[in-house]
Amino acid sequence: MRTFDSGKSDFKDVGPIQVARWEQQYQFGTELPFGAMWYTVPPGASSVRDCHPEPELSIVVAGAGVVQVASGNTEVSVGSAFLLDSEEAHVVHNHSTDTPLTIFSAYWMPLDSASTPADIATADIATADIATDHGAEPAGV
């Protein structure tokens, strides 16, 4: 058995959020059939708009927030999970003034894809469709 502690992870700033990808942190290579990460949205901040080919299952491990997708906004809190479909654009908001929002996400390529989790890890999340003003509140929130 292996254990993984987000408190000992090497988080990197990606726009206004901090991300620790398991593939980079634990050097799994192609050992796992999925990619995984922790990310933290600081109080009062929002992630950049993200859209990718991988379905993504996310579990809130600390704090509370709002997930914005084309169909609307959904409140999430500790213990809740949300599943983003392939190519579903999303923004994660933390409206708290004092509590960080931390989420664990696992993602994988659709079964018809030849990509591996190692391929996913090399993709730069910063190349997502990012608004020029990271501090601006996305429409509809």
C-alpha positions as CSV (number, residue, x, y, z in Angstrom):
1,M,0.0,0.0,0.0
2,R,1.1,3.5,-0.7
3,T,-0.2,6.6,1.0
4,F,-0.4,10.2,-0.4
5,D,-0.4,13.3,1.7
6,S,-1.5,16.6,0.1
7,G,0.3,18.4,2.9
8,K,3.6,17.0,1.6
9,S,2.9,17.7,-2.1
10,D,4.8,20.1,-4.2
11,F,2.1,22.5,-5.4
12,K,2.6,24.7,-8.4
13,D,0.8,28.0,-9.1
14,V,-1.4,27.7,-12.2
15,G,-3.1,31.0,-12.6
16,P,-4.8,31.8,-9.2
17,I,-4.9,28.2,-8.0
18,Q,-2.3,25.7,-6.8
19,V,-2.0,22.3,-8.4
20,A,-0.1,19.1,-7.3
21,R,-0.3,16.5,-10.1
22,W,0.3,12.9,-8.9
23,E,2.1,12.0,-12.1
24,Q,4.7,14.7,-11.4
25,Q,4.8,14.3,-7.7
26,Y,5.0,10.5,-7.4
27,Q,6.6,9.6,-10.8
28,F,4.0,7.0,-11.8
29,G,4.7,7.2,-15.5
30,T,2.2,4.8,-17.2
31,E,1.7,2.7,-14.0
32,L,-1.8,4.0,-13.3
33,P,-4.8,4.0,-15.8
34,F,-5.7,7.6,-14.7
35,G,-4.2,10.9,-13.7
36,A,-4.8,12.5,-10.4
37,M,-4.2,15.8,-8.7
38,W,-5.1,18.0,-5.7
39,Y,-5.8,21.6,-6.3
40,T,-6.6,24.5,-4.0
41,V,-8.6,27.6,-4.9
42,P,-7.7,30.4,-2.5
43,P,-10.5,32.3,-0.6
44,G,-12.2,34.8,-3.0
45,A,-10.6,33.3,-6.1
46,S,-11.7,31.3,-9.1
47,S,-9.9,28.8,-11.3
48,V,-9.2,29.6,-14.9
49,R,-11.8,28.3,-17.4
50,D,-10.7,24.8,-18.2
51,C,-11.8,22.4,-20.9
52,H,-10.1,19.1,-21.8
53,P,-10.8,15.7,-23.5
54,E,-10.6,13.8,-20.2
55,P,-13.6,13.1,-18.1
56,E,-12.8,14.3,-14.5
57,L,-14.2,13.0,-11.2
58,S,-13.6,15.5,-8.4
59,I,-14.1,15.2,-4.6
60,V,-14.2,18.3,-2.3
61,V,-11.8,17.5,0.6
62,A,-11.8,21.0,2.3
63,G,-13.9,24.1,2.0
64,A,-16.9,24.8,-0.2
65,G,-17.4,26.4,-3.6
66,V,-19.4,26.7,-6.8
67,V,-18.7,24.8,-10.0
68,Q,-19.8,26.7,-13.1
69,V,-20.6,24.8,-16.3
70,A,-22.6,25.8,-19.4
71,S,-25.8,24.3,-17.8
72,G,-25.5,26.4,-14.6
73,N,-23.8,26.6,-11.2
74,T,-23.7,23.9,-8.6
75,E,-22.7,24.4,-5.0
76,V,-20.2,21.8,-3.6
77,S,-18.8,21.2,-0.1
78,V,-16.7,18.7,1.8
79,G,-17.5,15.2,0.9
80,S,-19.4,16.0,-2.3
81,A,-18.3,14.9,-5.7
82,F,-18.9,16.1,-9.2
83,L,-18.2,14.5,-12.6
84,L,-17.2,16.6,-15.6
85,D,-17.7,15.2,-19.0
86,S,-15.1,15.2,-21.7
87,E,-14.9,18.7,-23.2
88,E,-17.1,20.2,-20.6
89,A,-15.8,23.7,-19.9
90,H,-15.8,24.6,-16.2
91,V,-14.7,27.2,-13.6
92,V,-14.4,26.5,-9.9
93,H,-15.1,29.4,-7.6
94,N,-14.3,29.8,-3.9
95,H,-16.6,32.6,-2.5
96,S,-15.3,32.1,1.0
97,T,-13.4,35.1,2.5
98,D,-11.2,32.9,4.7
99,T,-11.3,29.2,3.8
100,P,-9.3,27.6,0.9
101,L,-11.2,25.1,-1.3
102,T,-9.2,21.9,-1.9
103,I,-10.3,19.3,-4.4
104,F,-9.0,15.9,-5.3
105,S,-9.5,15.0,-9.0
106,A,-9.0,11.9,-11.0
107,Y,-9.1,12.0,-14.8
108,W,-8.6,9.6,-17.6
109,M,-8.7,9.5,-21.4
110,P,-11.9,8.2,-23.0
111,L,-11.7,4.5,-23.8
112,D,-11.3,5.2,-27.5
113,S,-8.1,7.2,-27.0
114,A,-4.6,6.0,-27.2
115,S,-3.3,8.6,-24.7
116,T,-2.0,7.5,-21.3
117,P,-2.1,9.4,-17.9
118,A,1.6,10.3,-18.6
119,D,0.5,12.1,-21.8
120,I,-2.1,14.0,-19.8
121,A,0.4,15.0,-17.2
122,T,2.6,16.6,-19.8
123,A,-0.3,18.8,-21.0
124,D,0.0,22.3,-19.6
125,I,-3.2,23.3,-17.8
126,A,-2.1,26.9,-18.3
127,T,-2.8,26.5,-22.0
128,A,-6.6,26.2,-21.2
129,D,-8.8,29.0,-22.6
130,I,-7.8,31.6,-20.0
131,A,-9.3,35.0,-19.8
132,T,-6.8,37.9,-20.0
133,D,-7.9,39.2,-16.6
134,H,-7.7,36.4,-14.0
135,G,-9.2,38.6,-11.4
136,A,-12.4,39.1,-13.3
137,E,-15.5,37.2,-12.3
138,P,-16.8,35.1,-15.1
139,A,-20.3,35.9,-16.4
140,G,-23.2,34.3,-14.6
141,V,-21.7,34.0,-11.2
